[in-house]
Amino acid sequence: MTASLDEAYQLLLQIPRWENWAEPQGASTDSITSFQRRMALVLPDVLFDWLRRCNGACAGPGGIFGLCPDNSFIDIEATLLLYPEWSAKGWIPIAGDGCGNYYLLLPDASVCFFDTQCDPGNAMYVVASDLPHFWVSLFRRELGETGWPFDPSYVLAFDPQISKCTTAPMPWINDKSING
């Protein structure tokens, strides 16, 4: 099954936002390019496109990250400054779990969960094969669907390419984190 940024954005608009927070807006090309220069990062096209649609949102379990200097809680740059090793590896924080842990987009296009209390330098498990599958899965869960990310039948039916991800274990495998 294929997921798209269009589908993800439509789902994002349906999930509850935190009290008194506005509908998500997109970032300008100039602000994204400036961020890339400051951080010496080249964002994957899919993340660049996502930020043009949604430059952060106070929604979901721990926020949808963007280039938000006025809100360090959902700011990619502020989070990278907390974990400089992520930037050096090309790992980009894209969302929080609400408990101080993060979902990161990795250079192989997969999205992994990082438990910062356990080991911020190692992925605990992979949650999606790519960014659109991650957003759609996360937002569907916020709308009440169950199964993601721990039910292998559910996950593999929606995101079959996840089975090819080798950066981290699958979430349903009881394994320790591995080095990314």
Residue pairs with C-beta under 8 A, 6 or more apart in sequence:
1 157
1 158
1 159
1 160
2 132
3 130
3 132
3 133
3 135
3 136
3 137
3 158
3 159
4 132
5 46
5 49
5 50
5 53
5 131
5 132
5 135
7 132
7 136
8 50
8 132
8 135
8 136
8 139
9 53
9 54
11 135
11 136
11 139
11 140
11 143
12 24
12 54
12 57
12 59
12 64
12 135
12 139
13 23
13 24
14 139
14 143
15 59
15 60
15 139
15 142
15 143
16 59
16 142
17 23
17 57
17 58
17 59
18 58
18 59
21 57
21 58
21 59
24 53
24 54
24 55
24 56
24 57
24 59
24 64
24 66
25 54
25 55
26 51
26 52
26 53
26 54
26 55
27 51
27 52
27 55
27 66
27 67
29 52
31 55
31 67
32 43
32 48
32 51
32 52
32 67
35 41
35 43
35 67
35 76
35 77
36 42
36 43
38 77
39 77
39 80
39 87
40 87
41 87
41 90
41 92
43 51
43 92
44 105
44 109
44 131
46 109
46 130
46 131
46 132
47 92
47 94
47 105
47 131
50 131
50 135
51 66
51 67
54 64
54 66
55 66
55 67
55 68
56 63
56 64
56 65
56 66
56 67
56 68
56 71
56 74
56 75
57 63
57 64
57 66
57 74
58 64
58 71
58 74
59 142
60 95
60 96
60 98
60 138
60 139
60 142
61 95
61 96
61 97
61 98
61 138
61 142
62 95
62 96
62 97
62 98
62 99
62 101
62 102
63 73
63 74
63 95
63 96
64 74
64 94
64 95
65 74
65 75
65 76
65 79
65 93
65 94
65 95
65 96
66 74
66 75
66 76
67 75
67 76
67 77
68 74
68 75
68 76
69 75
69 77
69 78
72 78
73 96
74 96
76 92
76 93
76 94
79 86
79 93
79 102
80 86
80 87
80 92
80 93
83 93
83 116
83 120
85 120
85 121
86 92
86 93
86 104
86 120
89 107
89 180
90 106
90 107
91 104
91 105
91 106
91 107
91 180
92 104
92 105
93 102
93 103
93 104
94 102
94 103
94 104
94 105
94 111
94 131
94 134
95 102
95 103
95 134
95 138
96 102
96 103
97 103
97 113
100 116
100 117
101 113
101 114
101 115
101 116
101 117
102 113
102 114
102 116
103 111
103 112
103 113
103 114
103 127
103 134
103 138
104 111
104 112
104 114
104 123
105 111
105 131
105 134
106 112
106 123
106 167
106 180
108 165
108 167
109 129
109 130
109 131
110 126
110 128
110 129
110 130
110 162
110 165
110 167
110 168
111 126
111 127
111 128
111 129
111 130
111 131
111 133
111 134
112 123
112 124
112 125
112 126
112 127
112 167
112 168
112 180
113 123
113 124
113 125
113 126
113 127
113 149
113 171
114 120
114 122
114 123
114 124
115 124
115 177
118 124
118 177
119 177
121 179
121 180
122 177
122 178
122 179
122 180
123 167
123 168
123 177
123 178
123 180
124 168
124 169
124 171
124 177
125 149
125 168
125 169
125 170
125 171
125 173
125 175
125 177
126 162
126 165
126 167
126 168
126 169
126 170
126 171
127 134
127 137
127 148
127 149
127 171
128 134
128 137
128 149
128 159
128 162
129 159
129 161
129 162
129 164
129 165
130 161
133 158
133 159
133 161
133 162
136 158
137 148
137 149
137 155
137 158
137 159
138 148
140 148
141 148
146 154
147 153
147 154
147 155
148 154
148 155
148 158
149 155
149 171
150 171
150 172
151 172
152 170
152 172
155 162
155 170
155 171
155 172
156 162
156 163
162 170
163 170
167 180
168 177
168 178
168 180
169 175
169 178
